[in-house]
C-alpha cells in the first residue's frame, strides 16, 4: 500500500531555466522527463567525458545490487534520499522482490519527481512506499516525515546514491550524515555512491566550473574524503571501492564500463 500525501512540504513550481541533477540523470539514462536546459548541460558533460551516461547506468546498477543484497540479508526498511525520476526497477521494487513487506520512503527536492510520485508508490500489497519532497540539508523534516512510515527503533538502510557530490563542504555534508545516522538504531546501514575527480583532475576542474557557471555545486571528492562519510560505522566488505567493483557478481555488467575506471566510489557501512 502507499500513503502519499500531496500536502507534504516542498515547492511545486518546476524551474526549467536551471539544470537539475535529477533531470540530467534522467537524460543520461535515456529518459524523457527532462528539459532542454538539462539536455544542454548533459551534452556538455558528455563532451568532456563520453562515459558519463555509462557512469549513470553503472551507478544505477550498483543501487540494484546493494538494495537486493541488503533486502536478502533481512533489511526491511529503506530511506532513499535523492531519489531522482523513477526508472524501473525502482528501489522499492528491488527490495520487495526479496521482502514484499519492505517499507520505503523516497525523498527528493525536485518538483518533477513529485509529479511522478505515483510510480514510486506502486508498492507490493504487503509493503508500504511513501514520497516526501524535501532537501537532504533538512534532516529534521525528512526524519520526522519518515517516522510516519518507518519504525526508527528498527534497522533502516539510508541510501544516498549520486547525491552527496552535489552537497558542498560549506553545507556540512559530514555533519548531515552524522545527524541522519544518529537517528537510526543499531543494525542500520548507510549506502553511498559518490563521483570523484581522482582519475582526471583537469576534467574535474572543468566540470566544477561548468556547474558553478549555472549556479550549481559539484564536489568531486577523493577516496579518503568519501571514506570520511563512514566514520563510526563498520564498513561492509569490500569497503570503499569503485562503483563497478562492489560485488559485481550480484548483477549484470553495463556495456561500456570496461573502458577505463568508473570515476566514482561506493561504500556500505553498518551501525554497530
C-alpha positions, 0 to 999 in steps of 0.5 A: 500500500502507499500513503502519499500525501500531496500536502507534504512540504516542498515547492511545486513550481518546476524551474526549467531555466536551471539544470537539475541533477535529477533531470540530467540523470534522467537524460543520461539514462535515456529518459524523457522527463527532462528539459532542454536546459538539462539536455544542454548541460548533459551534452556538455558533460558528455563532451568532456567525458563520453562515459558519463551516461555509462557512469549513470547506468553503472551507478544505477546498477550498483543501487540494484545490487546493494538494495537486493543484497541488503533486502536478502540479508533481512533489511526491511526498511529503506530511506532513499534520499535523492531519489531522482525520476523513477526508472524501473526497477525502482528501489522499492521494487528491488527490495520487495522482490526479496521482502514484499513487506519492505517499507520505503520512503523516497525523498527528493527536492525536485518538483518533477519527481513529485509529479511522478510520485505515483510510480514510486508508490506502486508498492507490493500489497504487503509493503508500504512506499511513501514520497516526501519532497524535501532537501537532504540539508533538512534532516529534521523534516525528512526524519520526522516525515519518515517516522510516519512510515518507518519504525526508527527503533528498527534497522533502516538502510539510508541510501544516498546514491549520486547525491552527496557530490552535489552537497558542498563542504560549506553545507556540512555534508559530514555533519548531515550524515552524522545527524541522519545516522544518529537517528537510526538504531543499531543494525542500520546501514548507510549506502553511498555512491559518490563521483570523484575527480581522482582519475582526471583532475583537469576534467574535474576542474572543468566540470566544477566550473561548468556547474558553478557557471549555472549556479550549481555545486559539484564536489568531486571528492577523493577516496579518503574524503568519501571514506570520511562519510563512514566514520563510526560505522563498520564498513561492509566488505569490500569497503570503499571501492569503485562503483563497478567493483562492489560485488559485481557478481550480484548483477549484470555488467553495463556495456561500456564500463570496461573502458577505463575506471568508473570515476566514482566510489561506493561504500556500505557501512553498518551501525554497530 
